[in-house]
Every structure is written in structure tokens, then in C-alpha cells.
Amino acid sequence: MKHLRKITVIGLGLLGGSVGLAVSRALTGVKTAGFSHRAGTRAKARRLKVVDEVFDDIKASVKDADLVILATPIGNFEETFHQIADTLPAGCIVTDVGSTKIMPHRWADKCLPKNIRYVGSHPIAGSEQRGVESSRDDLFDKALCILTTTKTTNRHSLQILKEFWSALGCFVKIMTPARHDRIFADVSHLPHITAAALVNASNAEELKFAGKGFMDCSRIASGPANIWADVLMTNAQNTVRGIDRLTAELTKLKKVIRSGDRKKIEKLLEAAREKRSKLIKYKMSRKELI
């Protein structure tokens, strides 16, 4: 990683703080800087030493940076690109950890100078927890990280980012922003809103009787609403299509349950069980599940 001497993380929550800690653990000699617009977060970040230096000035934080990583809510990306555009050194690589990719690529193309290299990143890591105090240096161990590229993506910068995320412990895959957003609408965004809908559809008093099954399948509904609102708004079309497919499957189940057709009920449930069983075997073969 000789190309990276200073890495700046903008946004010091769970992911941003974990990037800082992981870099300190894995990339000896690389200087880390961080920015947060909240004084309280800056104070916690300094106390926890998630980066080498914490800034209260976003422009100062990216000065001389070789790599800048946006770890704020996606809705802030466009403004952030504008804020740092005239301070970034020529050749600097800019990436992010956002869950959608079409809009960040568009904003980067519009806001960043031509001598700045943007590549999208999406490490599939984290939890429903939030805040810099939840940061961990092993958050990215054995996690999948998607890098997104277009026809104009600088290939040298792509290779550096591939090496960077691999050094932090990730398995790396590369795809287009459009393919990324189609896939993650189904496997990430749809599960979250399904969990939220399940909780919202339940009676508060009756929820007190919920067991482990309900708690497991509703866990991700605890995710921060502001971050998830940004995700859904920047991938609305794909998410709506996913809702339509889920609604169609629920309608199938509703019809066969209403009709009392046991064989059809079992057929639909067994199809899901078999598909999930194959998924678990695949994930275990790749050591993504332990």
C-alpha cells in the first residue's frame, strides 16, 4: 500500500470509526485523519483514538490525503463533494461506504474535478448499532466489499482500493453501480423495510410475548431511520420493485392459507426452506458464516 500515506475518513460513526481502527491495525505507517461536524463525536473519536487526528474543519481534514472515504449518510454526499472539491490534491482517490451507488457516482461526476479519482465502495459490514463508540478494528474481517465502476473509472485507483479493502480483511467484488443497486435492493433494503413493516403491523402489548424468532427476524428494524431513509430514497425504483415481488409472494401464501390447501402451503414453505439451506451452505463454503 505504498500509494497511501494519509487516509481521511469523513463521518466518524460505526463504519467510519471502524475504518480508522482497521487501518491502524492493518496498514502500518499510514496516517489517518477524521472529520465529524458534531463536537460530541469528535471528542469521543479523540478519546477512543479511532484515527490519528480529528478535525473540525472538513477542508483541513482532506488536505494532502491520498484517499478520502465518505462515511456519512448518503444524503450528505453531494454537499460533501462540493465542500472538499477545491481542496483535494490532484490524483486523490475518493470513495465511500454507502449502501447505494448510482447516485453517488452521479454526484461525484458532477462535483469533483477531473483530476480526482472516484470509485464506489460498499463494505457489507456493520450492525443495527450506531455511533463511534461501537467502532471495531475487526468489523471488516471476512466481509464482502463491492467496488463499483463505470467506463471512466481510473483502473489504477480501482486496484489500489481493491488492495486497501483486502488489507482490511474484505473479500472484494467489482460491478457496475446499476447492478449493485438492483442486487442490494433485494438482499439489503427489502429485508430492512420488511422488518420495519412487521414491527409496525404488530400490537405493542402483544409484542411483549415475542420470542427469539420474532426478535431475530425484526433485528434490523433497529437500524437508524435517517440513514435508511437516505438509502431508500436513493434506490427507490429498485426497492419498489422488490416490494411488489414480496407482496406477490405474500399474496400467494394468503390465498393458499385462506383456501386451506395444506399441500400448497407446505410447497411454498419448503421452497423457501430449500433455497435458504442452499444459501447457508454457499456462505459457509466461503467462510462468510462461522
N, C-alpha and C positions, 0 to 999 in steps of 0.2 A: 504494500500500500504506500509506496514511496511518493505517489502523486498527492497524497493527502497529508497536509501538515496541520491544518486547522479546520475543524468542523463546527459549524454553528447550528444549533437547534432553536427554532422559533416556536415557542409554546412548550412549557415545562409541566405538562400533566403526566399521566401514567406512561404514555408512549414516548413523549419527548424526554422525560427523565430517564426512562429505561434505555433509550438510545445513548444518552450521555454516559450512563453507568456501564453499558455494554462496550462502548468504545474504549473507555478507560481500562476495562478488563482485557479486551482482545487486541487493541491496537496501541502497543507501547510507543510512546513518543509523540502521539498525535494530540494536539491541543484541542480542548473542547470549550466552546462558549455557548451561552444560552440567553434567550430573551423571553421575558414574560411582561405583559402590560400590568399585571397585578403585583402590587408591592408585597402582599402576603405570600404569594407564590415565590417571588424572588427570595424572600427571607428564608422560606423553607428549603428552597433549592440550594442556597448557600450553606445552610446548616447540615443538609444531607449530602452535600458535595457531589451532586449529580453531574455537574460539569466543572471545569477548572475555573471559569469566570462567568459571573452572571451580570448581565447588562440591563439597564433601564432605558436604554436608547437603542432602538432596533437597527438604525443605520450603523452605529458604532459596533454592534454585535457582529455584523457581516463583513466588516472591513477586513481585507486580507484573507477571507475564508476561501478555502478550496472547494468545500462542499457545504451547502446550506440545506437544511431539512425542515420543512414546514410540518409542525405537529399541532397546529391549532385546528379548531372546527373548520370544515371545508368552506363554509360560507365566508370565512375571513381571507381565503387565499387570494382573491383578486385584489383586494385592498393591500394585502401584504406584498404582492408582486410589485404594485405601484410604489410602495414605500421604499423598497430596497433596490429598485431597478437602477438608479443612478449611482449607487454606492458599491455594487458588486464588482469585484475585479474581473477583468477580461479572462475568459476561459473558465470561470467558476461554474461548477455543476450545481443545479438547483433540483431538489426532489421533494417529496412529501410522504406522509404515511396515511393519506386519505383513503376512504373506502370506495370512492367513485373516481373515475379517471377522465371521462370525456370532457367535462367542464374545466378541470384543472389544466388540461392540455390547451384548451382554447384560451383560457386566461393567460397562460404563460406565453403563448404565441403573440397575444395582443399586447402584453405589458412588458415583457422582458426584452432587453437589447439582443441583437443578433449574435453578439459575441458571448452570450450566456447560454449554457447547455442545460436544457430542462429534460429530465427523464422522470416518468411517473413511477412511484413505488407504493406497494401495498403489502406490508408485512401482516400476515394473518395471525396476529397475536393480540393479547390483551384480555380483558375481562369486563364484567359489569362494574368493576371498581373504577375510581377516578382519582385524580389528584397526584401531585408529585410524591406525596408520602407513600403511594402504592408502587412506586418505581422499583424495578428489579433488574439486576445485571444479567439474569438468565432468561428474560422474557422471550427472547427470540431463538432460544435453543430448540432445534428441530422444528421450527416454524416454517411454513411456506411463505415465500415473499414473491409477489408478482411484480415484474417490471413492465411498464407499458411504453410502447414506442410507436412512432409514426414514420413516414418516409423521410422526414427531415431530421430524425433523431441522430445525434452525433454518436457514432459507433464506439469511439474511444471512451467517451463518457459512460456509455452503456456498460462497457467492460469493467470500468473502474467501479461502478455501482454494483455490478454482479459480484465482484471480488469483495466489496465492502460488506454487503449483506451476508455473503457466505462466511466472512470472518466473524460476524456476529452470531453465527450458528444457523442461518437460514438455508433452506433448500430454495433455489431460485428458478422461476419460470418466466418466460417472456411472451407477451401477447399484445394485441392492439388494444387501445382504450375501449373501443366498441365491444370487443369480445369480453373483456374484463367486466364491463358494466352489465352485459347480458347474464353472465355466469353468476356474479355476486348479487344481482337482484334476486336470484332464485335460492342461493345457498347461504346468504347472509341477511339481506334486507327483508325478504319474505318471512324467514323464521322469527325475526325480531317483531315485526308487526303482528304476526300470528300469536306470539306470546302475549303481546300487549292486548290484542283483541280478546284472548282467552281470559285474561285477568279482568278486563273491563266488562266482560259478559257474565262474570261471576258475582254472586251476592257476598258482600263484605263479611257478614256474620257467618255464612256457610263456609267461607274460606278458612275460618279458624279450624275446621275439621280436615283441611287438606293434608295429604300425606306426602311422602317423598316423591312420588310420581308427578304430582302437580307442581311441587317445588322445583323438580328437575326441568320440566318442560316449560316452566314460566320464568326460569332464572334470568334469561337475557332481557326480560321486560324491565329489569332494574337498571338498564343502561341509561346514561344521561340523555334527557329528552332533547336538549338543544343540539347536541351532536347528531343524534339520529334524525332530527328534523332536517338538518342540512343534507344528510345522506339521501333521504327520501326525495327531497326537492331537487337534488342534482342527478337523480336517476329515476325520475318519476315514470316515464313511459315504460321502462322495463319492469319496474315494480308493479305497476297497474296490470300489466300482462300476467305477472306472476300471481297476483290476487285473483285474476279471472280463472287461471288454471286451478288454483286452490279451491275456489268457490265451486268449480265444476266437480272436483273430487268430493267435496263435502256434500254436494247435491246428490251424487251417486250413492253415497253412504246413507243419506237421509231417505232416499227413495226405497232402498232395499230394507232398511230398518223398519220403515213405515209399512212396507208390504209383508214383513215377517218372513222373508225368504232367507232362511239360515245359511243355505249353501252359498248364496251370493254375498252375504255378509262375510262369511269365512274366506271366500275367494279374494275379496278386496283387502281384508286384513292380512291374509297370507302373502299377497303380492307385496305389500309394504314390508312385512317381516323379512321376506327373502331378499328384497332389494337392500334393506338396511344391513342384513347379515353379510352380503357381498361387500358393501361399503366398509364395514368394520374389518373384514379380512384384508381388504386392499390397504386401509390405513395402517393396520398392524404390520403388514408386509413391508411397508415403507418406514416403519418405526415412528409414525406420526401419532400412534396411540400406544401407551405402555400398560 
